[in-house]
Amino acid sequence: PTGTPSVVESPKFRADQFDNFVDASAVKNSARHRHRSSARGKKAAAAAHEPIPEPSVVKNEDEKAPDVVTESTLLSYPLTFKDGNAWPDPPTTPHEAWRLQKTKTLDLLRPHPETHTYVKMACKTMQCHVGALTIVGGSKGLLIAKVGVAADSIPRHILFESHVLMSSEPLVVLDCHNDLRFMTNPLVCQGDIGIRFYVGVPLITSDGCIVGALSVVDTRPRTKVRQLDLHTLVLTARTLMRRFEDLTTAAALHSGQSSDEKKSRPVSWQQAAVSDLDLD
């Protein structure tokens, strides 16, 4: 499909509530960065008396190289439209209760600004000006750290990370306008500031539970992603998850409670115990 997909409004949801999901300043920064990069490339090429290659052209050998991803992640589960929206319902994980309990046990259901550096690293790796660390709750996703995003939380039924929960592998969408999962999503159908490119890496606990995602987005589509960059994002997400688990263990030891005693405490106590630690 060409052009910008249009959203069919649902009586249950107002799409204009998320007109400013992506911070406009992030889009401007991205445009300036592309302009500077293009200018530097032209200047260097002129100095070397070499022709300037078109940035949109990808060599055939590169497209087939094993270290480059040139297709979006395939859909591996059925899509439903029971909610009556123009976009698909959020998929439900097989172990939803376990997943939600994990988010509480690890004290993830609150902002974690100390992890902002990791999101910035992910953005730099993928050359994106927008990114977030999102924990998926029952009805919404909480952005516990973010770059270039105006919202603090997003309803789960339009949350991209709802789909990241369905696999332990990264979700890559090169152009959301061509993807059945997202082409009519309100976060996509916003013209110049709509999401076009998306990569979401699942946050996986040591016992295999996916609780959220480390994600980066761009307002322009892409034709490829380097496997090396994806691997870097996976390692970053893995480091974050280990850190959250280590903090939970340290909080339990600091309080002098056994694992059984810790589980018997209310969640608010667990949150207070972790927040007392210096996370930096």
N, C-alpha and C positions, 0 to 999 in steps of 0.2 A: 504493500500500500504506500501511496505517496501523500505528502501533506501531513497536517496534524489531525490525528483522530479526534472525533468529537465525543463528548460524554453525554449519554442519555441519563438525565437526572433521575434519581430514585426518590420517592416520597419520604424515605427514611434517612436521607443523607444529602447534605448540601456540599457540593464539590467546591464551592467558592470559599469554604472554610480553610482550604489549604492552598489558596492562591499564592501565598508567600512561603510555602514550605522550604524552597531553596532560597537562601538569602541572596537578594539581588546583587549585593556587593561581591559575593563569591563569583557570580556569573561575569561581572565586570572584570574582576581580577583574572579570571580564566581567559577572557577575550584579550586583555592586555598582554598576558603571558604568551598567548599564541601569536600576537602581533610582534612582540619583541623577538620571539624565537624565529619567526619568519624573516624579520629584518636582519637578524644576525646571520641567518643562513644565506640570504641573498648577498650580504656584504662579503662574507667569507668566500662564496662562490665567485663573485666578481673579482676579488683579489687574486684568486687562483686561476682566473680566466677559464673557468669551467662552467658548463651549462647548469642551470638550476633545476634539479629534479622536481617533478610535481609531487607534493606531499600525499596526494590521494592515490597515487599509483603504487600498487604492491606487486613486486616481481613474482612470477609464477613459482619459482623455486622456493621463495619465502613462504608462499601460501601453503605449500605442501610440507614445509619443514616440521619435524616433530616437536620443535621447541616453541612453536607458535600456534595459538588457538585461533581459528578463523571462523568458527561457528558457535552460535549460542548453545547453552546447555539444553539438551533435549528434554521434553516433557515426559516424565515417567509415571505419572499418576493421573487419574481422571479429574477433569474440571467440572464443577457443578455451579448452578446459578439459582439455587434455592432462595437466596436472599432477595432476589428480584432486581439486582443491580445489573448494569451493562457489563461490568467486569466480573470475573469468576469469584466464587466464595473462597475464603481462605481455607487451605487444606488443613485437616486435623491430623495430628500425629498419633501413632498407635499407643503411645505411652504418655498421654497428656497429663494425667495426675502426677506421675513420677517427675515429669519435667517441671511442672509448676512447684512441686515441693523442693526440687533442687534449687530453684531461684530463691526460695526463702531461706533454705539452709545455708546457702553461700552468700546471703545478704546482698543480692543483686538488684533488688527492687527499690533502688534509690540512686540519685545521681552519683557518679564517680568521676569528678573532674580531674582527679590525679592521673587518670588514664588518657587524658587528652593528647599527651605526647605520642601514644601509640597510634591514635587516629591520624595525627599529622604525618607520622611515618608512613602509614598506609596510603594516604593521599599523595605523598611525594613519590612513593614507589610506582603508583599507577598514573601519575601526572594528572590528578584530579584535584579540584578545589573544594569538593564537598565530600564529607565522609561522616560515619557515625558508628558508635558501638551501641548496639540495641539489644535489650533483653526483652524477650517476647512473653508477655503475661497472658492471662486468659482472654481479655477483651481489647488489649492495646499493647503497643510496643513502647517501652521507655528508653529514650536516648540518654544513656548514662554518661556519654561523652560524645562530643560532636564538633564538626568544623563546617562552617558555611551553611548551617541548617537553622531555620528560625524556630521550628517546633521543638517542644520538649517531649512530646509523646504523639503517637499516631494510632488511630483505630486499627485494630488487627485486620479488618476486612479490606483495607487498602494498603496494608503493610507488606512491602516486598519481602521482608525477612520471614513472613509467614511461610513463604515457599522455600526459603533456605533451610527451614527446619526439616524438610522432607528428605534430605540427603546429607551424608557426611562429607560430600565433595563440594567444592565451590560452585556457586551458581553464577554463570556468566551470561549476560544478555548484551549483545553488541548493539542492537537497535531495538528499543522497546516498542517502536511503532510496528515492528514486524513480528512481535511475540504475542501469542494468544493469551499468555498469563497476564500481560500488562498493557496491551495496546489501547484499552479503553479505561485504564486506571486513571483516576483524577490527578494523581501525581505526575502522570505522563502528559496528559492533555492540557498543558499550560503554555503552549507556544514556545517562545524562546527560553523560558525557564523551566520547562517540563523535563523530566528525567528521560534521557535517551539511552545512555550507557550505564550499566549496573554490574557490579561484582559484589557478591556477598559470600563471605567465608564463615562457615558455622563455628560457633563457640561450643566445643565438646568437652565435657568433664572427663576425668580419668576413667570413669566407669561407663562411658559411652553415651551420655545424655546430652542432647543438643538444647541449649537454653537460649540461644540468641545468635547474633552474627556481627562480624566486623565488615562494614560495607563502605564502598566508595561509589560515587555516581558522577556523571558528566551530563551536561545539557546538549552535547553533540554525540552522535553515534560514532562507533569505531568499526574498523574492519578486521582488527586482530588484537590479540593480547599475548604477551610473552609468557611462556610457562614459568620462566625464572621469576617474573614478577608475581605470578599467582602463588608460587611456592613461598616467596617472601611473605605474602599476606597470610598464608597458612601458618607459617612459623610465628608470625606476630600474634595471630589469634590463639595459637597454642600457648605462647608465653603468657598472654593475658589470663587465660583460663587457669594455668598452673599458679599464677600469682593469686588469683581469687581463692583458690583452694588452699594455698599455703597460708593466706591471711586468716581463713576460717579456722584452720588447725592451730595457728598461733594464738588466735583469740581464745580458743578453748583451753589451751595450755596456760595462757596468761591468767585466766579466770580460776584455774585450779579445778575445773569441772571435767569429769569423765565424759566420753561420747554419749553415754546413755543419759546422763544428767543434763547435758547440753541440749539434747533433743527434747527433753521434757520442759525446757524453758520456753516462754513465749517468744515469738519472732522478734518483738521489740527489744528484748534483752539481747538477743544475738546481734541485732543491728547496733545497739549501743556499744557492745563489746568490740566489734570490728571498727567502728568509727573512732574509738579511743586510740587506735594505733596510728602511727605516722606512716601513711602509705607511700610516701616518697623516700 
